[in-house]
Amino acid sequence: MNRSLKLLAAIAPMIAFAPLAAQNAPVVAVLVFDNGSFGKDKADYDDIGKGIADVLITDLASNPKVRVVDRQRIQNVLAEQNLTKSGAVDGQTAVRLGKLMGACYSIYGTFMRGPNGDGMLTVHTTSNETGQIANAIKVPSKGDDVMALIAEASNQFASKVDVKACAGTAGTSRSGDAPAAQAPAPAAVQQAKSTPAPAASTTQEYAKMLTPAEKKQLESVKLDASTMLIYSRALDAKDHKENAKAKALFKQVVDKAPTFGPAKQAYAALSSGS
């Protein structure tokens, strides 16, 4: 056997194992973030949660330890459960929604901004199998940089999540995974069958994985609360098919943060009519 064949034989088991590991990674659903700001301007940030959830999904999707449900899928489930207006999610609601999406863990939390401009992000991770809250995260910041809060929360989650506590679920693969074979629904989905909801399915789309360079670029962007608020409102307009409004709002974000990839991509897609 020549040297090349020996090398191929040596790495073949690793190649075979890598897609399987990705397919068996626990599924995470990032739900909503409430506004817990205080001070006379606290109501100004009532709409900021959708943007925070979207960026956290994008950042977490590059963690090979988990698979993250695509934001549009989550938005559809919230709409079907009449939760898009109130946005209120507690532990029980998080478990119910997570089970509908076949997720092992549900994430929700609160964004707080004080009168002096400092921020804080609290993140709750609920096990949808046990109903217990684990890995509570509280990230404070000095200054107005919401992206830094999200990046730190994402990194803390990645370092603390117990990937052995929950088996992977069936579903379509995300970008970078091998095609996943359809498998029986996990216990969480079976338990949720008694809850009528057209969203329940074991086949779903997962958020696209960023390359290491793209992830580094995303986390390097400084995004203040006012810009995140505009981005969040742009996402909401897009969700409601108000494309002209969404395009104008995404353009505002791009003008303020030219290197913020998610806004650039959304603006480009709306500009091309796709």
N, C-alpha and C positions, 0 to 999 in steps of 0.2 A: 504494500500500500504506500503510495507516494505521500509526500508531506502534506499536500493540499487536502487529500482525502482523509488523512489522519486528523487534520484540524477540523474538517467538516464533521467527522464522526464525533469528535470531542464536544463540539458546541451544539450538536443536533438536539440533545436533551434540553438544553437551555432555551433553544428556539421554540421547541414544542411546548415548554412549560409557560413561557411568557404570555401568550394569548390566553391560556387557561387561567392564569393568575389574574389577568385583567378582567376576564369574564366573571370570575368568582368574587371580585372585589365588592364590598358592601355598597348598596345604593343609598345615596343621600339626597334628600329633597330640601332645598332652601326655600322656605315659605315666605314670610313677610317680616318686615321690620317696622315697628311702631315709632311714632315720634314722642319722645319723653322729654323734650326740651323744656326749659323754664325761663322765666323772664317775660318782659312785655312783648317780645317778638316771637314767642314760642310757637304760635299758630302758623307762622310763616313756613315752618318745616313739616307741616302735616303730610305733604306728598312725597317726602324724600325717600321713603322706605323701599319703593319699587326699584329705584336706581341702585341702592345699597345691595339689595338682594341680587340684582342682575350682575353686578361687579363681583360679588362674593362667589356666585355660581361660576363665573368665568375664571376666577382665580383658583377655586378649588378643583375645577375640572382637570387641571394639570397635575393633580396629585394622583400617582398611580395606585395609591392605597384604596381609593374610592372611585365610584362612578356617580356622577351628579346629574340629576334629572334636568332636562332642558327647561329653560325658563318659560317657553311658550306652553309646554305641557303643563307646568305648574299653574300658569295663568288660566288655562282651560279648566283645570280641576277647581280652582278657586271660583271661577265664574259659575260652574255647574253647581257648586255648593253655596252660591249666593254670598260669597265672602269678599268679593272684589270691592265693595263699597265700604264696609265697616273696617275690613282688614284686621279685625280682632282675632287673635289666635292665642289660646291657652294650651296647657299641656295636653288635655284630652282632645282638643280639636286638632292639634299637631299630630297626635297618634292616629286619629281617624283619617286625616288627609294623607299621612304617610303610607298607611295601609292601602289606601285606594291606588297609590302609585307604586306599590310593591317596594317601598323604600324601607331600609333597615333603620335609618335615622332621619328625624325631621329637625330642621334648624329654624329657629325664629328668634327675634330679639328686639332690641330697642336702641334707637339713636337718641342721644341727648346732647344738646348744645346749650351752654350757659351764657349769661349776659356778657361775659368777658371774651367770648369767642372760643373758649376751650370746648373740646368734644369728648364724648365717651360712647363706646359701642359695647352693649352687653349681648352675649350670644348664648342661647339655651339649646342644647342638643338633647333630644328626647329619643330614647330607644323605643321603637314601635313594637318591639316584642315584649318588653317588660313594663313599658309605660313610665319608666324612671328617667329623671333628668340627670344627665351625666356631663362632665366636662364643661361646667359653667364657665364662661369666659367674660372677663370685664377688662376692656382696653381703654385706658384714658389717654388723652393727648393734651399737650400744651400747644395751643395754636390751632388754626383752622385748616386741617388737612384730613379730609374724610378718607381719602385713598390709603393713607398711612394706617388708619384705624382698621380698615378692611383687610389690608395685607397682613397686619399683625394678628388679627383674629383668625384669618385663614391659616397662617403658619402655626398658631397655637392649636387649632383644631387638628391639623394634620399630625402634629406631634403627640396628641393625646388620644386620638380616636382608637378604639379597640377593634381592629379588623377581624379578630377571631370571635367576637361576641355575636356576630350575625352573618349568616351565609349570604352569598351573592344571589341575585334573582335573575330570572330569565328576561330576555329582551334584546333589542337590537344593539349592536355595538356602537361605540362612539368612534370618532375619527382616531385612528391609530390602533384600534383593536382588530383582531380577526373576527369574521362574522360569527355571531353567537348562535348556537343551535337552540331551537325552542325547547323549553323544559317545563315540567309541571310547575304550577304556581306555588310559591313558598307559603309557609303557614300564615304569614301576615296577610297575604292576598286572600287565602281561603277563609280567614276569619272575617274579612271585610265583605264577603259575598252577601251577607244579610243586609248590608246597607245599600239600597238601590242608588246607583250612580252610573251614568253612562261613561264616566271617566275610567272606571275600573278596568284594567287591562294589564297583562304581563308583558306586552310588547310596547316599547316606548323609545323615544329618542333621548340620547344623553348629550350633555353639553360638550361642545368641541374642545378637545385638548389643545392648549397652546404649546408651542415649542418653548424650550427653556429661554431662548432669546425674547420671545414674545411675552412670556410671563414676567421676565425681568423688566421689559419695557413698560408693561402695564403697571407694575408696582412702583416704578420710578416716577410716574406722573403725579404731580401734586394737584389734587382736586379739592377745592374748598367747598363748603356746604352750599353756597349759592349756585355753584356750577353743577354740583351733584343734584340739586333740586331741579334745575333746568333739564338735566339728563333724564331724571325720573319722570318729569312731565312729558318729555318727548316719547319715552317708552309707553306711557299711558295713552298718548294720542295715537301712537302706532297701533296699540292693542285695540283701540276703538275705530280703527280704519280711517282716522283723520290724517291722511298722509301729508297733505299740504302743511298742516300745523306741525306735525311731527318733523317734517323736513326742515322747517324754519327753526324749530327748537334745537334739533341736532346741529344745525349750522351755527347756532349761538355757542353751543358747547365746543365745537371744533375751533371756532374763533378764539375762545378763551383758553382752550387746552388742545393745541394742534397735534400733540402726540398721543392723545387718548384714543386708542385703537377702536374700542366698541362704538364710540360716536362717529368716528370717521367711516367705519364700515357701514353703519346704519344710514348715514347721510349719503354715501355713495350708492347704496342699494336703492334708496328712494329716488335719488337723482336719475338713476338709469331706468327707473320704472319697474324694477324687479321686486 
